[in-house]
């Protein structure tokens, strides 16, 4: 006989919406690096293994503004399907130098790589309230970076990474701790008479939920940065397999959190020949004590400091690096940036490192983008040896 007069406790909402298969995959799939240094870094970060022979699907292609934009997707071993965009110059068959464009954190997780790509179905750049365009206007000089790089002659892949866009967590219903954390924000919205959009509600919840994701990663023996690196390694493999891409001339670049991702990807993969880190270089020591809360879990990986300072990651790669520092960046102390620059200049062989200082806040300005594109074009030109010197592009606007 079934009793119906006893109240059952409410079901506790999942804290891993859409990623309930993450722990099972993590337990059985660890990244196998091809050198002791890369293996050491992968082990500290807890990088999951990327599925071999990863297949992608092309959904549609459009041609506009001198480029062809292809909408792609692929399924990784856990979590939602990944959306990506492959942008290349129209009328060029290749082989082309290729760039993996890594989107920033930006405090906005509802959208990911879409902020880097000009899509025909996006509203005009002057329209307000559209997250990709707001980020583009405030952080990228109003420019769709991946599309612009393709117009400069590169084949560019931009993908949503773990926690962003198509790879975001399902937060409906909200996990309990996340719900409690955003109560204050919801009260402020009510008091101001603001009806938040779906994106605004999601991004407020996702900001609080990142702490929960970091906890989950710790329980599984991984990290937020390590799982993001898994997604980036997978995208790098897809880029290398795309038509018209010269597999010997592949680079990556990123701004802010994307810059940290570029640094880690170059340290983990020998495929990367050159890379650009923008507004994401300092020393760990400089973050103590006042700058700890200025950054996400992409920078704060447990155990990473045992391998050295943040700039030490660049010494684990033979790729050529350009690091762009913004002297008015409120997220990094100037001395920390200058110390990192001095360290890199002193520890990397001649020709492998260039640093430039800009009198800018936390942005990837058009002028900085143009310097980055020129650097990548020089580093990826045909027949150029990976360790050969290049022109010094160091710039100081101090």
C-alpha positions as CSV (number, residue, x, y, z in Angstrom):
1,X,0.0,0.0,0.0
2,X,1.4,3.4,-1.0
3,X,1.1,6.2,1.5
4,X,0.1,9.6,0.1
5,X,-0.1,11.6,3.3
6,X,3.7,11.9,3.9
7,X,5.3,15.0,2.4
8,X,8.4,14.1,0.4
9,X,11.4,16.3,0.6
10,X,11.9,18.5,-2.5
11,X,14.3,17.4,-5.1
12,X,17.6,19.3,-4.8
13,X,18.4,21.0,-8.2
14,X,21.5,19.7,-10.0
15,X,24.5,21.9,-9.8
16,X,25.8,20.5,-13.1
17,X,23.0,21.2,-15.5
18,X,23.9,19.7,-18.9
19,X,27.2,18.3,-17.5
20,X,26.0,15.4,-15.4
21,X,28.3,13.2,-17.6
22,X,31.4,15.3,-16.8
23,X,32.5,13.3,-13.7
24,X,32.2,9.9,-15.4
25,X,34.2,11.1,-18.5
26,X,36.8,12.8,-16.2
27,X,37.3,9.6,-14.3
28,X,38.3,7.6,-17.4
29,X,39.9,10.1,-19.8
30,X,43.1,12.0,-19.0
31,X,45.0,14.0,-21.5
32,X,48.2,12.3,-22.7
33,X,50.9,14.9,-23.4
34,X,53.8,14.3,-25.7
35,X,56.6,15.6,-23.5
36,X,57.4,15.6,-19.8
37,X,56.9,19.4,-19.5
38,X,53.5,19.3,-21.2
39,X,52.5,16.2,-19.2
40,X,53.4,18.0,-16.0
41,X,51.3,21.0,-16.8
42,X,48.4,18.8,-18.0
43,X,48.5,16.8,-14.8
44,X,48.5,19.9,-12.6
45,X,45.5,21.4,-14.5
46,X,43.8,18.0,-14.8
47,X,43.2,18.3,-18.5
48,X,40.6,15.7,-19.8
49,X,41.5,13.8,-22.9
50,X,40.2,15.1,-26.2
51,X,38.3,12.5,-28.2
52,X,40.4,11.1,-31.1
53,X,39.2,11.7,-34.7
54,X,36.7,14.4,-33.5
55,X,34.1,14.9,-36.2
56,X,32.5,18.2,-37.0
57,X,29.3,19.2,-38.8
58,X,29.0,22.1,-41.1
59,X,25.5,23.6,-40.8
60,X,25.6,26.6,-43.2
61,X,27.9,28.9,-45.0
62,X,27.5,32.6,-45.9
63,X,29.6,35.0,-47.9
64,X,29.8,38.7,-47.0
65,X,32.3,41.5,-46.5
66,X,35.0,39.5,-48.4
67,X,34.9,36.4,-46.2
68,X,33.1,33.1,-46.0
69,X,31.7,32.2,-42.6
70,X,30.8,28.6,-41.9
71,X,28.8,27.6,-38.9
72,X,30.2,24.4,-37.3
73,X,29.5,22.2,-34.4
74,X,31.0,19.1,-32.7
75,X,30.2,16.8,-29.8
76,X,32.9,16.4,-27.1
77,X,32.9,13.5,-24.6
78,X,30.8,15.4,-22.1
79,X,28.4,18.3,-21.8
80,X,26.5,20.1,-24.6
81,X,27.5,20.3,-28.2
82,X,30.1,22.9,-29.2
83,X,29.2,25.7,-31.6
84,X,31.9,27.4,-33.6
85,X,32.5,29.6,-36.7
86,X,35.2,29.2,-39.3
87,X,35.9,32.4,-41.2
88,X,38.2,32.6,-44.2
89,X,38.9,35.0,-47.1
90,X,36.5,34.5,-50.0
91,X,38.1,33.4,-53.3
92,X,41.2,32.0,-51.6
93,X,41.7,28.2,-51.6
94,X,44.8,28.1,-49.4
95,X,46.9,26.8,-47.9
96,X,46.3,29.7,-45.4
97,X,47.9,30.6,-42.1
98,X,45.4,29.8,-39.4
99,X,44.4,31.4,-36.1
100,X,42.4,30.0,-33.3
101,X,40.6,33.0,-31.9
102,X,39.9,32.6,-28.1
103,X,37.1,34.7,-26.7
104,X,37.4,36.6,-23.5
105,X,35.6,35.9,-20.2
106,X,34.0,39.4,-20.1
107,X,31.7,38.4,-17.2
108,X,29.2,37.3,-19.8
109,X,28.7,33.6,-20.4
110,X,25.4,33.5,-22.2
111,X,27.3,34.0,-25.4
112,X,30.8,32.9,-26.3
113,X,32.7,33.1,-29.6
114,X,29.8,34.9,-31.2
115,X,31.3,38.1,-29.9
116,X,34.2,37.7,-32.3
117,X,32.3,36.9,-35.5
118,X,30.2,39.2,-37.7
119,X,27.1,37.2,-38.6
120,X,24.5,38.3,-41.1
121,X,21.6,37.5,-38.7
122,X,23.1,39.7,-36.0
123,X,21.6,43.2,-35.5
124,X,23.7,46.2,-36.6
125,X,26.6,47.0,-34.3
126,X,25.0,50.2,-33.1
127,X,22.0,48.3,-31.7
128,X,22.0,48.1,-27.9
129,X,21.2,45.3,-25.5
130,X,22.7,42.5,-27.6
131,X,25.5,40.8,-25.5
132,X,27.9,40.0,-28.4
133,X,27.7,43.5,-29.7
134,X,28.0,45.1,-26.3
135,X,31.2,43.2,-25.5
136,X,32.5,44.0,-29.0
137,X,31.9,47.7,-28.5
138,X,33.3,47.9,-25.0
139,X,36.3,45.6,-25.3
140,X,37.2,45.1,-29.0
141,X,37.0,48.6,-30.4
142,X,33.7,47.7,-32.0
143,X,35.4,45.1,-34.3
144,X,34.4,41.5,-34.9
145,X,38.0,40.2,-34.3
146,X,37.7,36.8,-36.1
147,X,36.0,38.3,-39.1
148,X,38.5,41.1,-39.3
149,X,41.5,38.6,-39.1
150,X,40.0,36.6,-42.0
151,X,39.9,39.8,-44.0
152,X,43.6,40.2,-43.3
153,X,44.2,36.8,-45.0
154,X,44.0,34.3,-42.1
155,X,41.7,31.2,-41.8
156,X,40.1,31.7,-38.4
157,X,38.2,29.4,-36.1
158,X,36.3,30.8,-33.1
159,X,34.5,28.4,-30.8
160,X,32.5,28.4,-27.6
161,X,34.6,27.0,-24.8
162,X,33.6,25.3,-21.5
163,X,31.0,27.4,-19.6
164,X,30.2,29.8,-22.4
165,X,27.6,30.0,-25.2
166,X,26.6,26.6,-26.5
167,X,28.8,25.1,-23.7
168,X,27.2,26.9,-20.9
169,X,25.6,25.2,-17.9
170,X,21.9,24.8,-17.6
171,X,20.8,27.0,-14.7
172,X,17.1,26.5,-14.7
173,X,16.2,25.7,-12.0
174,X,19.0,27.4,-10.2
175,X,21.2,25.3,-7.9
176,X,20.6,26.3,-4.3
177,X,23.8,28.1,-3.6
178,X,23.6,30.0,-6.9
179,X,20.0,31.0,-6.1
180,X,21.0,32.3,-2.7
181,X,24.0,34.2,-4.2
182,X,21.9,36.2,-6.7
183,X,19.1,37.1,-4.3
184,X,20.7,40.5,-3.8
185,X,20.9,41.3,-7.5
186,X,17.3,40.3,-8.0
187,X,16.3,42.7,-5.2
188,X,18.2,45.5,-6.9
189,X,16.5,44.8,-10.2
190,X,13.1,45.0,-8.5
191,X,13.9,48.1,-6.6
192,X,15.1,49.8,-9.8
193,X,12.0,48.6,-11.7
194,X,14.2,46.7,-14.1
195,X,12.9,43.6,-15.9
196,X,16.2,41.8,-16.7
197,X,16.5,40.0,-20.0
198,X,17.1,36.2,-20.2
199,X,20.7,36.9,-20.9
200,X,21.1,39.2,-17.9
201,X,19.5,36.7,-15.6
202,X,21.7,34.0,-16.9
203,X,24.9,35.9,-16.6
204,X,24.2,37.0,-13.1
205,X,23.6,33.4,-12.1
206,X,26.6,32.1,-14.1
207,X,28.9,34.5,-12.3
208,X,27.9,33.0,-9.0
209,X,27.9,29.5,-10.4
210,X,31.5,29.6,-11.5
211,X,32.5,29.1,-7.8
212,X,30.4,25.9,-7.8
213,X,32.0,24.7,-11.1
214,X,35.4,25.2,-9.6
215,X,34.4,23.1,-6.6
216,X,33.1,20.3,-8.9
217,X,36.4,20.4,-10.9
218,X,38.4,20.1,-7.6
219,X,36.4,17.0,-6.6
220,X,37.1,15.4,-10.0
221,X,40.8,16.2,-10.0
222,X,40.6,18.9,-12.7
223,X,40.3,22.7,-12.8
224,X,38.2,25.3,-14.6
225,X,41.3,26.3,-16.7
226,X,42.1,22.6,-17.4
227,X,38.6,21.9,-18.7
228,X,38.7,25.0,-20.8
229,X,42.1,23.9,-22.1
230,X,40.4,20.6,-23.1
231,X,37.9,22.4,-25.2
232,X,40.6,24.6,-26.7
233,X,42.8,21.6,-27.6
234,X,39.7,20.0,-29.3
235,X,39.1,23.1,-31.3
236,X,42.8,23.3,-32.3
237,X,42.5,19.8,-33.7
238,X,39.4,20.7,-35.6
239,X,41.1,23.8,-37.0
240,X,44.1,21.8,-38.2
241,X,41.7,19.5,-40.1
242,X,39.7,22.2,-41.9
243,X,40.1,22.6,-45.7
244,X,42.5,25.3,-46.8
245,X,44.4,25.4,-43.5
246,X,48.2,25.0,-43.5
247,X,48.8,22.7,-40.6
248,X,52.4,24.0,-40.2
249,X,51.2,27.6,-39.8
250,X,48.8,27.7,-36.9
251,X,48.6,30.3,-34.2
252,X,46.2,31.4,-31.4
253,X,45.4,34.7,-29.8
254,X,43.2,36.0,-27.1
255,X,42.3,39.0,-25.0
256,X,41.9,38.9,-21.2
257,X,40.7,35.4,-20.2
258,X,41.3,34.5,-23.9
259,X,44.9,35.6,-23.5
260,X,45.3,33.2,-20.6
261,X,43.8,30.5,-22.7
262,X,46.3,31.2,-25.5
263,X,49.2,31.0,-23.0
264,X,48.1,27.6,-21.7
265,X,47.3,26.3,-25.2
266,X,50.7,27.2,-26.5
267,X,52.3,25.5,-23.4
268,X,50.2,22.3,-23.9
269,X,50.4,21.9,-27.7
270,X,53.4,21.8,-30.1
271,X,50.9,22.6,-32.9
272,X,50.9,26.3,-31.9
273,X,53.6,28.1,-33.8
274,X,53.0,31.6,-32.5
275,X,50.5,33.3,-30.1
276,X,49.4,36.6,-28.7
277,X,48.4,37.3,-25.1
278,X,46.6,40.6,-24.6
279,X,45.9,42.0,-21.1
280,X,46.6,38.8,-19.3
281,X,50.1,38.8,-18.1
282,X,51.5,39.5,-14.6
283,X,53.1,37.7,-11.8
284,X,51.2,35.7,-9.2
285,X,53.0,37.6,-6.5
286,X,51.6,40.9,-7.8
287,X,48.0,39.7,-7.2
288,X,48.5,39.5,-3.5
289,X,46.7,41.0,-1.6
290,X,44.7,43.6,-3.5
291,X,44.1,42.0,-6.9
292,X,42.8,38.6,-5.8
293,X,39.2,39.3,-6.5
294,X,39.8,40.9,-9.9
295,X,40.0,37.6,-11.8
296,X,38.1,34.4,-12.4
297,X,39.0,30.8,-11.9
298,X,40.7,30.8,-15.3
299,X,43.7,32.4,-13.6
300,X,43.4,30.8,-10.1
301,X,44.2,27.2,-10.7
302,X,45.1,25.2,-7.6
303,X,48.6,23.8,-7.7
304,X,49.7,25.8,-10.8
305,X,52.0,28.1,-8.8
306,X,54.1,25.0,-7.9
307,X,55.3,25.1,-11.5
308,X,56.5,28.7,-11.2
309,X,55.1,32.1,-11.9
310,X,52.4,32.8,-14.5
311,X,55.1,34.0,-17.1
312,X,56.9,30.7,-16.6
313,X,54.2,29.0,-18.7
314,X,55.6,30.8,-21.8
315,X,59.0,29.1,-21.2
316,X,57.3,25.7,-21.7
317,X,56.6,26.5,-25.4
318,X,58.9,27.0,-28.4
319,X,56.2,29.2,-30.1
320,X,56.9,32.8,-30.7
321,X,54.9,35.1,-28.4
322,X,53.7,38.7,-28.4
323,X,52.4,39.9,-25.1
324,X,50.5,43.2,-25.0
325,X,50.3,45.0,-21.7
326,X,47.8,47.8,-20.9
327,X,49.3,50.3,-18.4
328,X,45.8,51.6,-17.3
329,X,44.4,48.1,-16.8
330,X,42.6,48.1,-13.5
331,X,42.9,44.3,-13.2
332,X,46.7,44.2,-13.0
333,X,49.2,46.3,-11.1
334,X,51.7,48.0,-13.4
335,X,54.7,46.6,-11.5
336,X,53.4,43.1,-11.9
337,X,53.2,43.6,-15.7
338,X,56.6,45.1,-15.8
339,X,58.1,42.3,-13.7
340,X,56.5,39.7,-16.0
341,X,57.9,41.5,-19.1
342,X,61.4,41.5,-17.6
343,X,61.2,37.9,-16.7
344,X,60.0,36.9,-20.2
345,X,62.7,39.0,-21.9
346,X,65.3,37.4,-19.7
347,X,64.2,33.8,-19.9
348,X,63.1,33.3,-23.5
349,X,65.6,32.9,-26.4
350,X,66.1,35.9,-28.7
351,X,63.3,36.1,-31.3
352,X,60.7,34.2,-29.3
353,X,59.3,37.0,-27.2
354,X,58.1,40.5,-27.8
355,X,56.3,42.8,-25.3
356,X,54.4,46.0,-25.9
357,X,53.1,48.5,-23.4
358,X,50.0,50.5,-24.2
359,X,48.4,53.5,-22.4
360,X,45.0,51.7,-22.5
361,X,42.5,50.3,-20.0
362,X,41.4,46.6,-20.1
363,X,40.7,46.5,-23.8
364,X,41.9,45.0,-27.1
365,X,41.9,48.2,-29.1
366,X,42.0,48.3,-32.9
367,X,45.6,49.5,-32.8
368,X,46.5,46.6,-30.6
369,X,44.7,44.2,-32.9
370,X,46.6,45.6,-35.9
371,X,49.9,45.0,-34.1
372,X,48.9,41.5,-33.2
373,X,47.9,40.7,-36.8
374,X,51.2,42.0,-38.2
375,X,53.1,39.9,-35.6
376,X,51.2,36.7,-36.6
377,X,51.6,37.4,-40.3
378,X,55.4,37.7,-39.9
379,X,55.6,34.6,-37.6
380,X,53.4,32.5,-39.9
381,X,54.8,33.4,-43.3
382,X,55.7,30.4,-45.5
383,X,59.1,28.8,-44.9
384,X,59.8,30.8,-41.7
385,X,61.5,28.7,-39.2
386,X,59.9,28.5,-35.8
387,X,62.9,29.7,-33.9
388,X,64.2,32.3,-36.3
389,X,64.3,35.9,-35.2
390,X,61.6,38.4,-36.2
391,X,61.5,42.1,-36.2
392,X,61.3,43.6,-32.7
393,X,57.8,44.9,-32.3
394,X,58.2,46.0,-28.7
395,X,56.4,49.3,-28.1
396,X,56.3,51.4,-25.0
397,X,53.6,54.1,-24.5
398,X,54.6,54.9,-21.0
